Structures are given as structure tokens and as C-alpha cells.
């Protein structure tokens, strides 16, 4: 009887030890997985006024949602930041049913992402060392705040000089306008694209925006190119990835993913 009791105690003890070791092993595996997970920073605008008009602007949902889901569906962690923090403004035109896509419909139902978006980090609190790449969605908002933000310029330079991919779509390449590396404009001699003058003219905003993206990048030495209006077109030049318009959002994200896998 004593032998049976002793054996039972031994089995329970060994079982507890195995469960503890198994739990510790799972925790260690989870930690390793989290540490190896790629992390991308999304930077969205905080500006909501379309020039001197009474219309609202902000970031374009498709240009945020399509890349976001493309990345997270690949197991990439995304953090969202904005100049002011908190809820960034959504361009109301991008929420119109005529602008909807499968990704925007997914966003409309995604309460977790909407809550995450409502609590963006402040850009000044971001450190590039915590991330593997940075991505800027477009919309007209960035033309007013991020294009002139010293914090944004410094952040882009920091990512780039630390050999990390930097990606932009539609109007977002405008934030590169005055970014410099070693005293030279980052875009000088680089192949880039972005919302074209023809597309801006087509939506009637050439006299409203503070500058035309296509012109501004070329003035600073960029080798600008474009595809047909409203069709997917993206350019990759080393660590720099740019997309022309909303339809190019997913293509930019796919190019970014390929860079992260290198």
C-alpha cells in the first residue's frame, strides 16, 4: 500500500513538473515568436480641413485598410501613429459607398481596428528602433501637416539611414518633399510615383492643394513616373516604395512585404 501511495505521489509530482516545463516552453516559444514578428509603423494625418474650403479631408480609408490587412494577414504587427494622436480624421469621400472596396467593407465591420485607430500614438513618442519599416497612407491631409512636420521628416530619415523600408501611397509621397539625407533631398535621383497632376485635375483640386505632388518631387530631383489614371502603379527604388493612387495601395503593401522577407 505504501509503495502504491509513493508511486502515485511520484507520478503526480512528475506530471506537475512536466506541465510546468511544458507551460514554460510554450511561453518561451511565444516570446521568441513575438520577438521575431515583423513590426511596421503606419503614420496617418491629423489634418481635417481641405484648404480654405468648408470641406473636410483626412486620410483615405482604402489606402489605410488595404495595406493594413495585407500586412496583418501575413502575421506582421502594425502600430498606428499620427501627429496629434487619438482619432485621425477620415476623408468623408473615402467613406462614400462609391469608394468602397472589399477592404473598406472589412474595415467597416472591424470594431477592433476601429478602436485601435481611435487611439493612435503621438508621432513624437515614436522611435524607429521599435519597427522594421514605416508606411504612410495618403488622402489630402498629409499635404498640410505631415509634409511640413519636422518630426515626420526626421523619422523618415531615421528609418532610411538605418536600412529600413519606407513606403508611401497616393498623396503620401508628398511628405518626402523636403526630407533630406546627408544634406541632399532623399528623392534626388530616385524613381518615385504618387498622385499625378492629371488625377488632381480630374477631381478639381489643383487650385486647392498647397502644392502639386508630381511637381514638388520633380523639383527636388526625383525621377517621377506614372501609370494610367486610377490604375494600380507602384515604383520601388531600393528601400523607397511609392504608389500612385488608391488602387495602388495593395501593390505597395505587397512590395513592402517582399522587402521585409529579405
Secondary structure, 3 states (H helix, E strand, C coil): CHHHHHHHHHHHHHHHHHHHHHHHHHHHHHHHHHHHCCEEEEEECCCCECCCCCCECCECHHHHHHHHHHHHCCCCEEEEEECCCECCCECHHHHCHHHCCHHHHHHHHCHHHHHHHCCEEEHHHCCHHHCCEEEECCCCHHHCCHHHCHHHHHHHHHHHHCCCEEEEECCHHHHHCCCEECCEECCCCCEECCCCHHHHHHCCCCCCCCCCHHHHHHHCCCEECCCCCCCCCEEEECCEEEECCHHHHHHHHHHHHHHHCC
